[in-house]
């Protein structure tokens, strides 16, 4: 068998269990460096303001893209518009990650809606041009202007 004194080990465990407060709070465990396990990395805290600022920027972009002032049917106008839509998608992902980490449920829902809105806008312009959807006058099948 092994050289360990299991009775002593069990007494140590019983002592640790008895030292846990009975208030229902989770105990603070000491790092188990003797077992070769590294302590968890310290999390940097983000304020609620920072999370909401990220979501606010994404919302402003999601609303402003509806009022796109330039032609986006073909050429450089289309490239600029699709770049703005890609930025909206990235902003939706960015804000959804931060709202998930910050456990802000309603803000996370809004950020996922922004992400969905960006994907819908991208699909409306890309799918007719790749042959998957039916082209319309506002969304023709060509990428370049003739």
C-alpha positions as a Markdown table, in Angstrom:
| # | Residue | x | y | z |
|---|---|---|---|---|
| 1 | Unk | 0.0 | 0.0 | 0.0 |
| 2 | Unk | 1.1 | 3.6 | 0.3 |
| 3 | Unk | 3.1 | 5.4 | 3.0 |
| 4 | Unk | 0.4 | 7.9 | 3.7 |
| 5 | Unk | -1.3 | 8.1 | 7.1 |
| 6 | Unk | -4.9 | 8.2 | 5.9 |
| 7 | Unk | -6.3 | 8.7 | 9.4 |
| 8 | Unk | -4.2 | 11.9 | 9.7 |
| 9 | Unk | -5.3 | 13.1 | 6.2 |
| 10 | Unk | -9.0 | 12.5 | 7.1 |
| 11 | Unk | -8.6 | 14.5 | 10.4 |
| 12 | Unk | -7.2 | 17.4 | 8.4 |
| 13 | Unk | -10.2 | 17.2 | 6.0 |
| 14 | Unk | -12.6 | 17.1 | 9.0 |
| 15 | Unk | -10.9 | 20.1 | 10.5 |
| 16 | Unk | -11.3 | 22.1 | 7.3 |
| 17 | Unk | -14.9 | 21.1 | 6.9 |
| 18 | Unk | -15.6 | 22.2 | 10.5 |
| 19 | Unk | -14.0 | 25.6 | 10.0 |
| 20 | Unk | -16.4 | 26.4 | 7.1 |
| 21 | Unk | -18.9 | 29.1 | 8.3 |
| 22 | Unk | -22.5 | 27.8 | 8.5 |
| 23 | Unk | -23.9 | 31.0 | 7.0 |
| 24 | Unk | -24.0 | 29.4 | 3.6 |
| 25 | Unk | -21.2 | 31.5 | 2.2 |
| 26 | Unk | -18.7 | 29.8 | 0.0 |
| 27 | Unk | -15.3 | 29.2 | 1.8 |
| 28 | Unk | -12.2 | 31.0 | 0.6 |
| 29 | Unk | -9.8 | 28.3 | -0.3 |
| 30 | Unk | -6.1 | 28.7 | 0.0 |
| 31 | Unk | -4.1 | 28.1 | -3.2 |
| 32 | Unk | -3.1 | 24.5 | -3.5 |
| 33 | Unk | 0.5 | 25.2 | -4.5 |
| 34 | Unk | 1.8 | 22.1 | -2.7 |
| 35 | Unk | -0.2 | 20.0 | -5.2 |
| 36 | Unk | 1.3 | 21.8 | -8.2 |
| 37 | Unk | -2.0 | 23.6 | -9.0 |
| 38 | Unk | -1.6 | 27.3 | -9.8 |
| 39 | Unk | -4.0 | 29.7 | -8.2 |
| 40 | Unk | -6.6 | 31.3 | -10.5 |
| 41 | Unk | -5.5 | 34.4 | -12.2 |
| 42 | Unk | -6.8 | 37.7 | -10.8 |
| 43 | Unk | -9.7 | 39.0 | -12.8 |
| 44 | Unk | -9.7 | 42.6 | -13.7 |
| 45 | Unk | -13.0 | 44.2 | -12.8 |
| 46 | Unk | -14.8 | 46.3 | -15.3 |
| 47 | Unk | -17.3 | 48.9 | -14.3 |
| 48 | Unk | -20.9 | 48.8 | -15.3 |
| 49 | Unk | -20.3 | 52.1 | -17.0 |
| 50 | Unk | -17.6 | 50.6 | -19.3 |
| 51 | Unk | -19.9 | 47.7 | -20.3 |
| 52 | Unk | -22.8 | 50.1 | -21.0 |
| 53 | Unk | -20.5 | 52.4 | -22.9 |
| 54 | Unk | -19.6 | 49.5 | -25.2 |
| 55 | Unk | -23.2 | 48.6 | -25.7 |
| 56 | Unk | -24.1 | 52.2 | -26.3 |
| 57 | Unk | -21.5 | 52.6 | -29.0 |
| 58 | Unk | -22.8 | 49.5 | -30.7 |
| 59 | Unk | -26.4 | 50.7 | -30.4 |
| 60 | Unk | -25.5 | 54.1 | -32.0 |
| 61 | Unk | -23.9 | 52.3 | -34.9 |
| 62 | Unk | -26.8 | 49.9 | -35.3 |
| 63 | Unk | -29.3 | 52.8 | -35.5 |
| 64 | Unk | -27.1 | 55.0 | -37.6 |
| 65 | Unk | -26.5 | 52.4 | -40.3 |
| 66 | Unk | -30.2 | 52.7 | -41.2 |
| 67 | Unk | -29.5 | 56.2 | -42.2 |
| 68 | Unk | -26.5 | 55.4 | -44.4 |
| 69 | Unk | -26.0 | 58.6 | -46.5 |
| 70 | Unk | -24.0 | 57.2 | -49.4 |
| 71 | Unk | -25.0 | 55.0 | -52.3 |
| 72 | Unk | -24.4 | 51.3 | -51.5 |
| 73 | Unk | -25.5 | 49.6 | -54.6 |
| 74 | Unk | -22.0 | 48.8 | -56.1 |
| 75 | Unk | -18.4 | 49.7 | -56.1 |
| 76 | Unk | -16.7 | 51.7 | -53.3 |
| 77 | Unk | -20.0 | 52.7 | -51.8 |
| 78 | Unk | -20.9 | 49.1 | -51.3 |
| 79 | Unk | -17.5 | 48.3 | -49.9 |
| 80 | Unk | -17.8 | 51.1 | -47.4 |
| 81 | Unk | -21.3 | 50.0 | -46.4 |
| 82 | Unk | -20.3 | 46.4 | -46.0 |
| 83 | Unk | -17.3 | 47.6 | -43.9 |
| 84 | Unk | -19.7 | 49.5 | -41.6 |
| 85 | Unk | -21.9 | 46.5 | -41.4 |
| 86 | Unk | -18.8 | 44.3 | -40.5 |
| 87 | Unk | -18.0 | 46.9 | -37.8 |
| 88 | Unk | -21.6 | 46.6 | -36.5 |
| 89 | Unk | -21.2 | 42.8 | -36.3 |
| 90 | Unk | -17.8 | 43.2 | -34.5 |
| 91 | Unk | -19.4 | 45.7 | -32.1 |
| 92 | Unk | -22.3 | 43.3 | -31.4 |
| 93 | Unk | -19.8 | 40.5 | -30.6 |
| 94 | Unk | -17.6 | 42.9 | -28.6 |
| 95 | Unk | -20.5 | 44.1 | -26.5 |
| 96 | Unk | -22.1 | 40.6 | -26.1 |
| 97 | Unk | -18.8 | 39.3 | -24.7 |
| 98 | Unk | -18.6 | 42.1 | -22.2 |
| 99 | Unk | -22.2 | 41.9 | -21.1 |
| 100 | Unk | -21.9 | 38.1 | -20.7 |
| 101 | Unk | -18.8 | 38.5 | -18.5 |
| 102 | Unk | -20.5 | 41.3 | -16.5 |
| 103 | Unk | -23.7 | 39.2 | -16.2 |
| 104 | Unk | -26.0 | 41.9 | -17.6 |
| 105 | Unk | -28.8 | 39.9 | -19.0 |
| 106 | Unk | -30.9 | 42.7 | -20.6 |
| 107 | Unk | -27.8 | 44.3 | -22.1 |
| 108 | Unk | -26.7 | 41.0 | -23.4 |
| 109 | Unk | -30.0 | 40.5 | -25.1 |
| 110 | Unk | -29.6 | 43.9 | -26.7 |
| 111 | Unk | -26.1 | 43.1 | -27.9 |
| 112 | Unk | -27.3 | 39.8 | -29.4 |
| 113 | Unk | -30.1 | 41.7 | -31.2 |
| 114 | Unk | -27.4 | 44.1 | -32.6 |
| 115 | Unk | -25.4 | 41.2 | -33.8 |
| 116 | Unk | -28.4 | 39.6 | -35.5 |
| 117 | Unk | -29.2 | 43.0 | -37.1 |
| 118 | Unk | -25.7 | 43.2 | -38.5 |
| 119 | Unk | -25.9 | 39.7 | -39.9 |
| 120 | Unk | -29.3 | 40.5 | -41.5 |
| 121 | Unk | -27.9 | 43.7 | -43.1 |
| 122 | Unk | -24.9 | 41.8 | -44.4 |
| 123 | Unk | -27.0 | 39.0 | -45.8 |
| 124 | Unk | -29.3 | 41.4 | -47.6 |
| 125 | Unk | -26.4 | 42.7 | -49.7 |
| 126 | Unk | -24.1 | 39.7 | -49.9 |
| 127 | Unk | -26.6 | 36.9 | -50.7 |
| 128 | Unk | -28.0 | 38.3 | -54.0 |
| 129 | Unk | -24.4 | 38.9 | -55.2 |
| 130 | Unk | -23.3 | 35.4 | -54.5 |
| 131 | Unk | -26.3 | 33.8 | -56.2 |
| 132 | Unk | -28.1 | 32.6 | -53.1 |
| 133 | Unk | -31.0 | 35.1 | -53.0 |
| 134 | Unk | -33.0 | 36.8 | -55.7 |
| 135 | Unk | -31.6 | 40.1 | -56.8 |
| 136 | Unk | -33.7 | 43.3 | -56.5 |
| 137 | Unk | -33.2 | 46.8 | -57.8 |
| 138 | Unk | -31.9 | 47.9 | -54.4 |
| 139 | Unk | -29.7 | 44.7 | -54.1 |
| 140 | Unk | -28.4 | 43.9 | -57.6 |
| 141 | Unk | -26.4 | 40.8 | -58.4 |
| 142 | Unk | -23.2 | 42.7 | -59.4 |
| 143 | Unk | -20.4 | 43.9 | -57.1 |
| 144 | Unk | -19.0 | 46.6 | -59.4 |
| 145 | Unk | -20.7 | 49.5 | -61.1 |
| 146 | Unk | -20.8 | 49.3 | -64.9 |
